[in-house]
Amino acid sequence: MNIDWDIEELAYRAMGKTDEEAEKEINDGDIYQAIYDKYDCSFETYCEIVKDLIKFTPLVGSPLTGKNFHAFVDIEQQRAIVKLDV
């Protein structure tokens, strides 16, 4: 999966969108305008912030691979939205 798509999903989820709404917005919406309207920055700047902050998220272990990674997670769905291998 593309990291930018994951960051788009994270952005929409941070804006209060459901998983389904986020997917629809990713496919049909304008992430650049949505990020600017909400956070007053470019999508590229938002990506850099996410990449810098992900290092401060807790370590999560994959039950399938046994690998550990840092991740922004959806606790209800028990899945990672954006992850970084350790």
QUINORMO-V102571 format. One record per helix or strand. SS is the DSSP state (~ for helix, > for strand). FROM is the first residue (numbers start at 1). TO is the last residue. If there is no record, write none. Layout:
BEGIN
ss={SS:SS}
from={FROM:FROM}
to={TO:TO}
END
This chain:
BEGIN
ss={~:~:~:~:>:>:>}
from={3:19:31:43:59:68:79}
to={14:28:39:56:61:74:85}
END
